[in-house]
Amino acid sequence: MSPSREQYLRDFWACAAETGTNPAESVIRHPPSASRAWLCDRNQQISLQLTDEDVLGLASTASDGVILIEDISLDWIATLGCTFNIDVLFFCTYLSGLRGPSPWKAVFGNGGPSIKRPTELRHNTRRGHSADFYSHISYHIDAVFQLGQPDQMKSIPQSRPGTNVFHRRVEKHTPFGWESATRISYCRLRMDLYLFLVDAPTNTYLKEDRPSAMPTLHLPISMSRGGLILPPLFYHDQYSLLETMKEFFSHAWHFSVLMGLDVSAETIMYLLAASTWQTNLRAVDRKLKHIAFADIRRPNIKINDQLHDIRELLAQLQTQVANAKRYIPEFVRAELVDTKPPFWFPDSTFDEILDESEAAGRFLMDTFQLLMSSISVLDSETSIQQARSGQKLTQLASIFIPLSLVTGIFGMNIKEINESPLSIWVVVVTFAITALCTMGIFRFLDQRGRQRSTDKGLLSRMISFIFGS
């Protein structure tokens, strides 16, 4: 028989005390709505609300599905734990803080490049309402967010805000700047249902708003000194592991791997990284083509900045994918290569991403050239408009220059104003003669300019004809 919610929470607090988990002081005051929960299966993704009906409905209807919980609260812990008979140690291990002189050293250690395997815990869980128990394993993957250097920060974080039960540590680690530890935990609730727990989204603390200025997540499951980089989703305001995993589980074949194959946590993380890189490459490609086919028709300095951002993102993506392929552990490579049918992972996937990114890079260079051509066309159109405006000013000048000359000569010295011996008709005739002369001069200069252009063109054609033959 499943325990009550009150009993389950008492067991949770007792386990937390034994494992050294120190929940945040404000845990009781956090509303359940601070958590986000989603159910993903092969056909749909639906948001879950914290009601017994929703969760109990999951227990009876979910098939080949994954429950994703972000920023888990006590109410979610109690509801999920009671519904699925989850060992409280699973939640306590996920929430426990990493110990070490810095987040980076707590995750990667003090040695050289080496793989730190995820924590595996075996749990004995009661099977439904029977007295039988079954054994299953939970996996806990540690990772480090690199947030940026102090001179690049618009604010200095003190802790990772938003976590209901535990605030992850944030510290400055020379020479890498500010860092934050995190943990991804998952377990198999049934043969056809998994539960994944992730932390709250990481805000962008950097002054710059470029997509490449997002935090980077490093997992110690690679032979590289910097670990495997799990990229954020491009063109998102925050680094949200929940959104990254939702995108990952939008592909049905990932459920075939998760449900049908006995793969390690490292392999799942490599699949997650490869899928995210492919998603990011598609996002960059869509952005680039929208600029090349739509925005570039009326170019401006913002388009130039966007193209440079895309160039930076492609360079970042190519570097990270190449490093992931180079330093992938052999056991990860072997787990999926021999599957039937083959999933063509990881080498073929990485090669495909690199090839497509190089093609996008070439298209990007063509777009830069098209941008310059479009600017030239726009400048030519502007020059023509300015020439037409100058022509209109010339026409106005042919009227006002003679008028200014006449008024400068005669002033108000005419018979009709101050009894001068000069009649107003003298002024009118002088103005008419001056205007005709001015228009004649403008006409002569215009014809002479056109004749010179024609003579130059004729001379060029004659020279080309003579020397060409």
Secondary structure as the mmCIF struct_conf table of DSSP 4:
data_model
#
loop_
_struct_conf.conf_type_id
_struct_conf.id
_struct_conf.beg_label_comp_id
_struct_conf.beg_label_asym_id
_struct_conf.beg_label_seq_id
_struct_conf.end_label_comp_id
_struct_conf.end_label_asym_id
_struct_conf.end_label_seq_id
HELX_LH_PP_P HELX_LH_PP_P1 SER A 2 SER A 4
HELX_RH_AL_P HELX_RH_AL_P1 ARG A 5 THR A 19
TURN_TY1_P TURN_TY1_P1 GLY A 20 GLY A 20
TURN_TY1_P TURN_TY1_P2 GLU A 25 ARG A 29
BEND BEND1 HIS A 30 HIS A 30
HELX_RH_3T_P HELX_RH_3T_P1 PRO A 32 ALA A 34
BEND BEND2 SER A 35 SER A 35
STRN STRN1 ARG A 36 CYS A 40
BEND BEND3 ARG A 42 ASN A 43
STRN STRN2 GLN A 45 LEU A 48
BEND BEND4 LEU A 50 LEU A 50
HELX_RH_AL_P HELX_RH_AL_P2 ASP A 52 THR A 61
BEND BEND5 ASP A 64 ASP A 64
STRN STRN3 GLY A 65 GLU A 70
BEND BEND6 ASP A 71 ASP A 71
HELX_RH_AL_P HELX_RH_AL_P3 LEU A 74 PHE A 84
TURN_TY1_P TURN_TY1_P3 ASN A 85 ASN A 85
HELX_RH_AL_P HELX_RH_AL_P4 VAL A 88 LEU A 95
HELX_LH_PP_P HELX_LH_PP_P2 SER A 96 LEU A 98
BEND BEND7 GLY A 100 SER A 102
HELX_RH_AL_P HELX_RH_AL_P5 PRO A 103 PHE A 108
BEND BEND8 ASN A 110 PRO A 113
HELX_LH_PP_P HELX_LH_PP_P3 ARG A 117 PRO A 118
STRN STRN4 THR A 119 ARG A 126
TURN_TY1_P TURN_TY1_P4 GLY A 128 HIS A 129
BEND BEND9 SER A 130 ALA A 131
STRN STRN5 PHE A 133 GLY A 148
HELX_RH_3T_P HELX_RH_3T_P2 PRO A 150 GLN A 152
STRN STRN6 MET A 153 MET A 153
BEND BEND10 LYS A 154 SER A 155
BEND BEND11 GLN A 158 GLN A 158
STRN STRN7 SER A 159 SER A 159
TURN_TY1_P TURN_TY1_P5 PRO A 161 GLY A 162
BEND BEND12 ASN A 164 VAL A 165
HELX_LH_PP_P HELX_LH_PP_P4 HIS A 167 ARG A 168
STRN STRN8 ARG A 169 ARG A 169
STRN STRN9 VAL A 170 HIS A 173
TURN_TY1_P TURN_TY1_P6 THR A 174 PHE A 176
STRN STRN10 GLY A 177 ARG A 190
TURN_TY1_P TURN_TY1_P7 MET A 191 ASP A 192
STRN STRN11 LEU A 193 VAL A 198
HELX_LH_PP_P HELX_LH_PP_P5 ASP A 199 PRO A 201
STRN STRN12 THR A 202 THR A 202
HELX_LH_PP_P HELX_LH_PP_P6 ASN A 203 ASN A 203
STRN STRN13 LEU A 206 LEU A 206
BEND BEND13 LYS A 207 LYS A 207
HELX_RH_3T_P HELX_RH_3T_P3 PRO A 211 ALA A 213
BEND BEND14 MET A 214 MET A 214
STRN STRN14 THR A 216 LEU A 219
BEND BEND15 PRO A 220 PRO A 220
BEND BEND16 SER A 222 SER A 224
TURN_TY1_P TURN_TY1_P8 ARG A 225 GLY A 226
STRN STRN15 LEU A 228 LEU A 230
HELX_LH_PP_P HELX_LH_PP_P7 PRO A 231 LEU A 233
TURN_TY1_P TURN_TY1_P9 PHE A 234 TYR A 235
BEND BEND17 ASP A 237 GLN A 238
STRN STRN16 TYR A 239 TYR A 239
HELX_RH_AL_P HELX_RH_AL_P6 LEU A 241 PHE A 248
TURN_TY1_P TURN_TY1_P10 PHE A 249 SER A 250
BEND BEND18 HIS A 251 HIS A 251
HELX_RH_AL_P HELX_RH_AL_P7 ALA A 252 GLY A 260
BEND BEND19 LEU A 261 LEU A 261
HELX_RH_AL_P HELX_RH_AL_P8 ALA A 265 PHE A 293
TURN_TY1_P TURN_TY1_P11 ALA A 294 ALA A 294
HELX_RH_3T_P HELX_RH_3T_P4 ASP A 295 ARG A 297
BEND BEND20 ARG A 298 ARG A 298
HELX_RH_AL_P HELX_RH_AL_P9 ILE A 301 ARG A 326
TURN_TY1_P TURN_TY1_P12 TYR A 327 TYR A 327
HELX_RH_AL_P HELX_RH_AL_P10 GLU A 330 VAL A 337
TURN_TY1_P TURN_TY1_P13 ASP A 338 ASP A 338
BEND BEND21 LYS A 340 PRO A 341
TURN_TY1_P TURN_TY1_P14 PHE A 345 PRO A 346
HELX_RH_AL_P HELX_RH_AL_P11 ASP A 347 PHE A 410
TURN_TY1_P TURN_TY1_P15 GLY A 411 MET A 412
BEND BEND22 ILE A 414 ILE A 414
HELX_RH_AL_P HELX_RH_AL_P12 LYS A 415 ASN A 418
BEND BEND23 PRO A 421 LEU A 422
HELX_RH_AL_P HELX_RH_AL_P13 ILE A 424 GLY A 468
#
